[in-house]
Amino acid sequence: MIGWPDRRVMVTGGGGFLGQAVVRRLESAGVRQIFSPRSADYDLRTADGVRAALGISKPEIVIHLAAVVGGIGANRENPGRFFYENAAMGIELMEQSRRAGVEKFVQIGTVCSYPKFTPVPFKEDDLWSGYPEETNAPYGLAKKMLLVQGQAYREQYGFDVIHLIPVNLYGPGDNFDPASSHVIPALIKKCVEARDSGAHHIDVWGTGSASREFLYVDDAAEGIVLAAAGYDGAEPVNLGVGREITIGALVQMIVELTRFDGEIRWDPSKPDGQPRRALDTSRARDRFGFAATTEFRDGLVRTVEWYERSRGERGS
């Protein structure tokens, strides 16, 4: 599929949720030399840490997935950290990769970079038409600056940098820590624990009226690997499914799949976040042939089953 059996690939964040899926996809495509630097060994926020990782792995391709991320609550509590660490990692990785002679740099951006009131579906050309939603603007802007850096490096140095914008991800192996998890794992955990404890209700942030689009993690990995192999343009590219669901409908679906039969209590004093989120995915289809294949309900079933199984294993 990609013809990289002898290529050296460095995947930052390779031990994370998306990173593990990308590494699996690379391995299934026959890539034999994959290096995933761990934060305990390499501080990728610093030039020295990046140079050390590049020096030991000597990659021809860098796929930069490492990020400091979280849901609305985590973004509200850590705006400075989320801006600095994401910007610093990307800036140093791109600069030191260029200096080290890396052939291709794949930068993973975020849907949080889009303006708060973007026409739906979000088109890549609308990225600069307004300011991001306030609760995650520092994170979104840090990632968007890496798009600017990549385009500048392509223009001045001829460095092959591509910028991909995945929508919200989900799937088995997601982060279920309530302090930093996104909406799907947070809701699954909340419903399962309420069901098992016999609680009569769950509390959910916001009004339920906001919408989101969700991309299964293995589909995201497929899109990233296809782009790494077959896309060489300066323009950013969305990765998604092109369909949205309201948070209210999502909660009802998760309640059903987890068999929680209590009350849902919405807390409108908490933010909904961006009002709507759904991507135009035509550029990914046209430029490198990517189209997501996992039906949303099927992906949710697998995610709930994985969480239930992992809880049982931890408890045994």
N, C-alpha and C positions, 0 to 999 in steps of 0.2 A: 504493500500500500504506500509506504513512504520511502523504501529503499535506503534505510539508514543503518544497516547492520554494523558497519564499522565506524559510525560517527560517534563522537564523544558529546554527550548531552548533560548539561548541568541543570537540575530542576530545583530551584529554591522553594522552600516550603514543601518538599517532597514527602515529608512525614505527616502532612496535614490532610484534611478532608479531601480537598480537590487534588492536592499533590499526589496522594496515594493512587487516586484514579488515573491521573496522567501517567504516572510511572507504570501502572499496570498496562495502560494502553500502549505505551512505548514498547514495553517488553513483549506484548502480544504481536507487535509489528516487527519484532526481530531485533530491536535495538539492544545491544549487549553492554554498552559502556554508558551507564547512567550514574551520575553522582548527585547526591542530595545533601548539601551541607546542613548540619544541625546548628541551631542557635547556641547550644552549649559549647560548641567547638569554634564557631566562626561568628563574629559580630558583624553582620552584614550592613549595619548602620555606619560602619567606619571603612575608610579606604584600606587600612591595613587588614581588616577582617575579610574584605572582598578579595583583595590581592592574594591572601593566603588560600582562600577557597579556589580561586582561579588557577593559582600556581600548582596546586596538588592535582586538580582535575583536568586542566588544559582543555576546556571544552571548545568545540566548534559551534555549538548551539547553546544558548542560555534561554531557559523558559522561567521567567520570574513570576512565581505564584505566591511567595511569602508575603504576608500582610498582617497587620494588626487590625482586627475587625471585631464587630459585635453588632448587636441589635440596637434599637433606639435608646434604651437605657444606658448601654455601654458607651454609645456615642455621646450622649449628653454628659456623662461623667468624665470622659477622657478626651475632650476635643484637642487639647494641646499635644498629648501623647500620640493620638491617632494621626494628627497632621505631621508631626516631626518624624516619627518612626517610619511611616510609609513613604514620605518624601525622601528622607535620608537614605533609606535602603535602595529605592529606585534610582536616585541620582548617582550614588556611588557604584551600584552594579552596572549601570549603563556606561558610565565614564570609564571604569576600570576594564569592563569588557571590551570597549572600543580600543583602549590602549593595549590590551592583551591580544588583539587580533581575532577576537571572536567573529565568526562569519555572520551569525544571525542572532538577534535578540528579540524574544517574544515577551512583550509587556502585557500583563493582565490588568486591565483597568476595572472600573466599577460603574454600575448603573446609577450609583449615588452621585456621579458627576453631572448627570443631567439636571437642567433647571427644574425648580419646583413645579412650575406650571408649563410643562412641555406638552405640545399637542400629541394625542395618542393616535396611532402608535409612534413611539419615539424613533425618529430618524437620526442617523449619525450627524447630519448637517445641522441639527437643532442643538448640538452640545453647547454652543456659545450664545444661545438666545436668552439667557437669564441666569440668575443665581440659584444654586442648589437649595433643596429643602434644608432649613436651618439646623435641624438636629444632627444631620450627618454631613453638613457642608465642609468642615475641615478635612474629613477623610476623603470626600469626593473631590475636593479641590487639589489635595495632595496628589491624588492619582491622575487628575487631569493635567497637572504640571508635567507629569511624565510623558504624556502624549505630546506636549509642546517640546520637551527635551528630545524625544525620539524623532520628531519631524525636523527639528533643528540639526540634529546629528546626521540625519539622512541628507539634508541639504548641504551642510558644510563638509562632512567627512565621507559621505557615501556609505554610511553605516546602515546596514539592513535591519531596521527596527520596525516591528509591526505592533499595533495596539488593539487588543481585543476587549470588548465590554460585555462580560456575561451578566445576565439578569440573576435574581436571587436563586441560589442553589439549594438543593435538598437531596436526601438519599441516605442509605445505610452508612454508618460511620460518621454522621454529622456530629457537631458539637452540641451536647445536651446540658452544658453547664448553664444554670439559670442566670448567672451573672453576665454572660457574654453571648448566649445563643441567639440565633435568629428566630423568626416567628414560628416556623413549622416545628423544629425540635422543642421549642419552649412550650408550645401548645400540646404536643404529644406527651411530654413529660408531665405537664400539669394535669391532663385528663387521666392518664394512667395512674398517677399517684392519688388523685381524687377518687377514682374508681376503687382502688385497692383499700383506701382508708375509710370508704363509706361516706365521704364528704357529700353534702347536699348541693353544693354549688362550686363553680370556679369563677374567679375574677379575671377579666380580659381587658387589656388596655384599649382605649379609644371607643369609637362608635360602631366599628365593623363596616363602615361605608367605604373605606379606602380599598383600592384594588392592588393586586400584585400579580406578577408573572413569575413562574417557577420553572427552573431547568434542572432536570435530573442530573446528578453529578457525573454519571458515566457518559451521558450525552455531551456535557460540557467538555469532558476530557477528549472525546472524539473530535469536537469542533476545534479545540486547541491544537491537537496533533495534525489535523487536516490543514489548519492555517499555517502552522510551522513549516509544513512540507510544501504547501502550494500557494501561499499568498506572500507577495512582496511589495504591497502598496503602502503609501504614506497615510492613507485615510483610515480612521478607526473603523472597527467592524463589530456590530452587535452579535452576541450569541444568545439565542433564546428560542422560544417556541411560537411567539406571536399571538398568544392568548392570555387573557387576564382572568382573575377570579377575585371577588370581594373577600375581605377578611371575614366578614360574617358568614359567607358560604363556606370558606375554608374551615372555620371553627365547627360548623355543623358537620362537615365531612369527617373531621378528625374525631369529633364526639362519637359519630357513628362507628368509625373503624376501631376506636378504643373501647367501645361499649360502655361509655360513661353516660349514666341516665339522670344526672342532676341538672341543676339550673345554670345557665350562663348569665353572669352579671357583668355588663359592660361598664367601664369606668371612663366616661367622657371627659373627665378632668385630665386624663393622660393623652398625649399626642397620638394622632393617627399616622404621623409621618407624611410622606409624599401622597397627595390625593389619589393619583392613579399611576400605574406603572405597567406598560406593555410595549414591547419592542417591535420595530419593523426589522424583520430578519432576512429581507431580500438580498442585502449585500453579501452576507455570508453564503447564501445559496448560489448567488451568481458568481462570486469571486473564487470560492474554493469548494463548492458543492456540499455545504453542510446543511442538514435538516435534522432536527431532533426527532427521535422515534419513540420515546417512552411516553405512554399515556399517563396523565397526571394521577389518576386514581390508582393505577398499577404501581407507580412509583411510591405513592403514599403508603399503600399496603406493604410494600417491601420495607419501607422505612419504619413503620410501626412494628412489623414483625422483628426487624433487627433490634430495635430498642427493647422490646419485650424479652427477646432471647438474651441480649447482653445483660439486662438486669438480672435474669435468672442465673447467668453464669457468675456474675459478681456476688450474688447472694448465696451461691452454693459453696 
